[in-house]
């Protein structure tokens, strides 16, 4: 048995080119080769098992197919290593399950160490041939609490070395990119930065800079996936008490135990039920006002 995490996202095609529901309806009719994306010369992604089991729920899988760099296998009785035995046109597959509810406009995605949300986004973009956004869902009110602060006294951020530093660079990432530069220049595994205001009455960090920094993190699922801590402390108008907004603790998450099947893989039926149940459990939180 293994505990499996589920994250929640708002999927959207910019400029309302189509809805995610419309995309899934079309993708379900495409032949497999049109739902396949080469992620690298070693990894392929395949959207498969797209089904519409009831009126407002879609379920599906992403198959992460490894074509090179295979591990070996070992006989646990003799401790002798053996060849894996794959043929030239075969690969290894990891399954990542997802569910989407049209009435909530919310996506539940099985979390995996080897499959980041950006890979899901890239796969949808490839198949749809349209720009596609994936916004992480925070608990209701978390971001609004940041917007309600009058002054900001402290911002704390801790970043683990991201698998792809390019996620933290680019024209939309000023400030954020500097953290990755520190990680790279020092050969570090993680970096923690605490930014404090001056110690004088009503002093504040520059609010717009804090808000923009947080925006560039929480609205990018791959950046957020490398964040171990991101919190802001400040005060509201006419209130001298400090209020803390913790964007890691306030991300919406669900988790459940999944058994291994007869092939020692995570049971696919239980994984499918897990992402469906995640949407049911948090339906009230996910429902748009």
C-alpha positions as a printed NumPy array, in Angstrom:
array([[  0.   ,   0.   ,   0.   ],
       [  1.201,   3.517,  -0.811],
       [ -0.153,   6.973,   0.009],
       [ -0.874,   8.858,  -3.223],
       [ -1.368,  12.637,  -3.411],
       [ -3.803,  14.434,  -5.689],
       [ -3.438,  18.093,  -6.702],
       [ -6.172,  20.342,  -8.077],
       [ -5.956,  22.671, -11.062],
       [ -8.075,  24.975, -13.194],
       [ -7.497,  23.998, -16.836],
       [ -8.071,  26.686, -19.455],
       [ -7.387,  27.488, -23.082],
       [ -6.581,  31.231, -23.32 ],
       [ -8.998,  33.431, -25.23 ],
       [-11.678,  30.745, -24.78 ],
       [-10.443,  28.887, -27.861],
       [-12.279,  25.851, -26.504],
       [-13.279,  24.423, -23.143],
       [-11.435,  21.54 , -21.502],
       [-14.645,  19.52 , -21.824],
       [-14.636,  20.121, -25.589],
       [-10.981,  19.128, -25.788],
       [-11.616,  15.825, -23.987],
       [-14.577,  15.052, -26.258],
       [-12.388,  15.533, -29.318],
       [ -9.331,  13.771, -27.865],
       [-11.428,  10.703, -27.018],
       [-12.127,  10.233, -30.741],
       [ -8.515,  10.643, -31.952],
       [ -6.403,   7.645, -32.843],
       [ -3.597,   6.886, -30.406],
       [ -0.807,   8.278, -32.578],
       [ -2.46 ,  11.728, -32.454],
       [ -2.561,  11.59 , -28.649],
       [  1.177,  10.861, -28.4  ],
       [  3.801,  13.474, -27.579],
       [  7.58 ,  12.92 , -27.679],
       [  8.776,  14.693, -24.533],
       [ 12.44 ,  13.869, -25.219],
       [ 14.427,  11.204, -27.047],
       [ 13.809,   8.941, -24.031],
       [ 10.266,   9.804, -22.894],
       [  6.912,   9.697, -24.672],
       [  3.556,  10.833, -23.267],
       [  0.271,   9.275, -24.356],
       [ -3.185,  10.481, -23.331],
       [ -5.345,   7.389, -23.096],
       [ -8.344,   5.776, -21.401],
       [-10.393,   8.967, -21.822],
       [-13.896,   8.136, -20.658],
       [-17.075,   9.927, -19.657],
       [-18.561,   7.624, -16.972],
       [-21.371,   9.981, -15.986],
       [-22.864,  13.343, -16.801],
       [-20.25 ,  15.708, -15.38 ],
       [-17.112,  13.595, -14.855],
       [-14.311,  12.785, -17.268],
       [-11.531,  10.35 , -16.369],
       [ -8.338,   9.534, -18.211],
       [ -4.716,   8.499, -17.968],
       [ -1.387,   9.827, -19.109],
       [  1.081,   7.076, -19.936],
       [  4.678,   8.126, -19.355],
       [  6.613,   5.791, -21.64 ],
       [ 10.341,   5.337, -21.165],
       [ 12.13 ,   4.154, -24.325],
       [ 15.756,   4.227, -23.13 ],
       [ 17.835,   4.04 , -19.959],
       [ 16.046,   0.994, -18.596],
       [ 16.934,  -0.451, -15.201],
       [ 17.971,  -4.064, -14.848],
       [ 16.23 ,  -6.633, -12.703],
       [ 17.468,  -8.878,  -9.922],
       [ 16.519, -12.285,  -8.585],
       [ 15.889, -11.702,  -4.86 ],
       [ 16.669, -15.329,  -4.067],
       [ 20.104, -15.438,  -5.68 ],
       [ 20.818, -11.65 ,  -5.838],
       [ 21.954, -12.15 ,  -9.398],
       [ 21.255,  -9.327, -11.828],
       [ 19.363, -10.194, -14.989],
       [ 18.453,  -8.405, -18.203],
       [ 15.049,  -6.754, -18.237],
       [ 14.191,  -8.555, -21.456],
       [ 12.361,  -5.82 , -23.369],
       [ 12.22 ,  -6.052, -27.144],
       [ 13.433,  -3.231, -29.406],
       [  9.962,  -1.718, -29.886],
       [  8.878,  -1.967, -26.251],
       [  9.085,   0.513, -23.367],
       [  8.289,   0.954, -19.691],
       [  5.019,   2.647, -18.728],
       [  3.984,   4.681, -15.675],
       [  0.311,   5.592, -15.379],
       [ -0.871,   8.958, -14.068],
       [ -4.618,   9.286, -13.584],
       [ -6.748,  12.393, -13.83 ],
       [-10.401,  13.336, -13.441],
       [-12.229,  16.466, -14.559],
       [-15.649,  17.689, -13.448],
       [-17.416,  19.999, -15.865],
       [-19.725,  21.446, -13.192],
       [-16.711,  22.486, -11.083],
       [-14.35 ,  23.26 , -13.979],
       [-11.713,  21.497, -11.86 ],
       [ -9.041,  18.929, -12.663],
       [ -7.716,  16.397, -10.133],
       [ -4.273,  15.096, -11.13 ],
       [ -2.416,  12.218,  -9.493],
       [  0.925,  13.509,  -8.217],
       [  4.086,  11.671,  -9.211],
       [  7.782,  12.307,  -8.607],
       [  8.5  ,  11.549, -12.264],
       [  5.566,  13.405, -13.804],
       [  5.29 ,  17.126, -13.163],
       [  2.157,  19.179, -13.894],
       [  4.008,  20.999, -16.673],
       [  4.336,  17.717, -18.566],
       [  0.545,  17.355, -18.453],
       [  0.171,  20.909, -19.719],
       [  2.683,  20.312, -22.522],
       [  0.9  ,  17.127, -23.571],
       [ -2.489,  18.886, -23.781],
       [ -0.906,  21.732, -25.783],
       [  0.693,  19.245, -28.175],
       [ -2.506,  17.303, -28.83 ],
       [ -4.799,  20.356, -28.997],
       [ -2.281,  22.493, -30.951],
       [ -3.431,  25.422, -28.774],
       [ -1.919,  27.314, -25.816],
       [ -3.081,  25.747, -22.569],
       [ -2.925,  26.997, -18.959],
       [ -2.98 ,  25.   , -15.746],
       [ -3.494,  27.049, -12.561],
       [ -2.952,  25.464,  -9.153],
       [ -5.996,  25.717,  -6.882],
       [ -5.429,  27.287,  -3.459],
       [ -7.823,  27.021,  -0.553],
       [-10.581,  29.548,  -0.849],
       [ -9.491,  32.951,   0.373],
       [ -5.723,  32.323,   0.516],
       [ -4.788,  34.664,  -2.324],
       [ -7.47 ,  37.164,  -1.291],
       [ -5.838,  37.409,   2.157],
       [ -2.6  ,  38.512,   0.476],
       [ -4.484,  41.163,  -1.506],
       [ -6.081,  42.404,   1.718],
       [ -2.807,  43.219,   3.468],
       [ -2.014,  46.914,   4.007],
       [  1.663,  46.398,   4.81 ],
       [  3.983,  43.42 ,   4.334],
       [  6.614,  42.8  ,   6.98 ],
       [  8.143,  39.468,   5.914],
       [  8.314,  37.141,   2.938],
       [  9.848,  33.696,   3.336],
       [ 10.645,  31.375,   0.414],
       [ 12.479,  28.055,   0.24 ],
       [ 13.149,  26.413,  -3.11 ],
       [ 14.46 ,  22.914,  -3.755],
       [ 16.704,  22.563,  -6.792],
       [ 14.183,  22.249,  -9.656],
       [ 14.587,  19.445, -12.21 ],
       [ 14.569,  22.055, -14.969],
       [ 16.045,  25.451, -14.066],
       [ 14.481,  26.939, -17.205],
       [ 11.129,  26.871, -15.395],
       [ 12.394,  29.693, -13.167],
       [ 13.827,  31.866, -15.92 ],
       [ 12.347,  33.813, -18.809],
       [ 10.825,  37.273, -19.236],
       [  7.966,  36.556, -16.784],
       [ 10.267,  35.556, -13.931],
       [ 12.255,  38.553, -12.651],
       [ 13.214,  37.937,  -9.05 ],
       [ 12.229,  34.289,  -9.258],
       [ 15.103,  33.653, -11.664],
       [ 17.628,  34.959,  -9.131],
       [ 16.809,  32.095,  -6.779],
       [ 17.658,  29.524,  -9.425],
       [ 20.875,  31.431, -10.145],
       [ 21.868,  31.088,  -6.484],
       [ 21.177,  27.361,  -6.561],
       [ 23.253,  26.956,  -9.707],
       [ 26.155,  29.196,  -8.695],
       [ 26.594,  27.518,  -5.312],
       [ 25.783,  23.981,  -6.442],
       [ 23.102,  23.894,  -3.753],
       [ 20.2  ,  21.486,  -3.249],
       [ 17.913,  24.193,  -1.839],
       [ 17.934,  27.855,  -0.914],
       [ 15.935,  29.692,   1.745],
       [ 15.466,  33.451,   1.712],
       [ 13.715,  35.619,   4.305],
       [ 13.037,  39.207,   3.296],
       [ 12.121,  41.621,   6.118],
       [ 10.994,  45.246,   6.182],
       [ 12.833,  48.015,   8.006],
       [ 12.222,  48.16 ,  11.747],
       [ 10.229,  51.349,  11.865],
       [  6.536,  52.098,  12.279],
       [  4.364,  51.384,   9.226],
       [  7.404,  50.333,   7.171],
       [  6.559,  47.767,   4.53 ],
       [  8.133,  45.733,   1.802],
       [  7.109,  46.999,  -1.626],
       [  3.673,  45.401,  -1.87 ],
       [  3.531,  45.155,  -5.671],
       [  6.888,  43.362,  -5.769],
       [  5.727,  40.807,  -3.188],
       [  2.427,  40.245,  -4.999],
       [  4.117,  39.851,  -8.4  ],
       [  6.682,  37.436,  -6.951],
       [  3.939,  35.289,  -5.423],
       [  1.945,  35.431,  -8.679],
       [  4.885,  34.102, -10.689],
       [  5.192,  31.168,  -8.29 ],
       [  1.639,  30.076,  -7.486],
       [  0.273,  30.528, -11.012],
       [  2.941,  28.272, -12.513],
       [  2.481,  24.624, -11.424],
       [  6.059,  23.599, -12.213],
       [  7.563,  26.43 , -10.185],
       [  5.2  ,  25.706,  -7.324],
       [  6.201,  22.043,  -7.429],
       [  9.77 ,  23.033,  -6.446],
       [  8.661,  25.333,  -3.621],
       [  9.037,  23.949,  -0.09 ],
       [  7.994,  27.161,   1.67 ],
       [  6.299,  30.382,   0.546],
       [  4.683,  32.619,   3.126],
       [  3.95 ,  36.294,   3.642],
       [  3.263,  38.188,   6.89 ],
       [  1.629,  41.58 ,   7.09 ],
       [ -1.141,  43.698,   8.531],
       [ -4.562,  44.707,   7.31 ],
       [ -5.919,  48.243,   7.377],
       [ -6.914,  49.287,  10.904],
       [ -5.44 ,  46.093,  12.374],
       [ -2.121,  45.932,  14.206],
       [ -2.057,  42.133,  14.446],
       [  0.228,  40.269,  12.058],
       [ -1.51 ,  37.908,   9.639],
       [  0.333,  35.058,   7.912],
       [ -0.535,  33.667,   4.486],
       [  1.152,  30.312,   3.81 ],
       [  0.818,  29.322,   0.162],
       [  2.249,  25.822,   0.627],
       [ -0.118,  24.875,   3.438],
       [ -2.983,  26.629,   1.657],
       [ -2.707,  24.681,  -1.59 ],
       [ -5.654,  22.331,  -1.98 ],
       [ -4.515,  18.691,  -1.712],
       [ -6.071,  15.28 ,  -1.233],
       [ -4.385,  11.981,  -0.414],
       [ -5.394,   8.35 ,  -0.042],
       [ -3.904,   4.889,   0.262],
       [ -3.65 ,   2.771,  -2.89 ],
       [ -2.898,  -0.962,  -2.946],
       [ -0.478,  -2.655,  -5.319],
       [ -2.068,  -5.035,  -7.83 ],
       [ -0.981,  -8.55 ,  -8.818],
       [  1.765,  -7.042, -11.032],
       [  3.086,  -4.955,  -8.081],
       [  1.9  ,  -1.736,  -9.712],
       [ -0.402,   0.82 ,  -8.11 ],
       [ -3.893,  -0.532,  -8.684],
       [ -5.284,   1.492, -11.631],
       [ -8.9  ,   1.183, -10.521],
       [ -8.063,   2.517,  -7.071],
       [ -6.039,   5.382,  -8.583],
       [ -8.971,   6.252, -10.847],
       [-11.381,   6.207,  -7.922],
       [ -8.969,   8.324,  -5.883],
       [ -8.97 ,  11.25 ,  -8.339],
       [-12.768,  11.043,  -8.705],
       [-13.215,  10.953,  -4.922],
       [-10.86 ,  13.922,  -4.553],
       [-13.192,  16.061,  -6.645],
       [-16.206,  14.833,  -4.676],
       [-14.529,  15.499,  -1.319],
       [-13.635,  19.097,  -2.222],
       [-16.623,  19.918,  -4.429],
       [-17.805,  22.746,  -2.159],
       [-14.309,  24.274,  -2.033],
       [-13.843,  23.959,  -5.802],
       [-17.241,  25.267,  -6.812],
       [-16.847,  28.7  ,  -8.328],
       [-18.678,  31.53 ,  -6.548]])
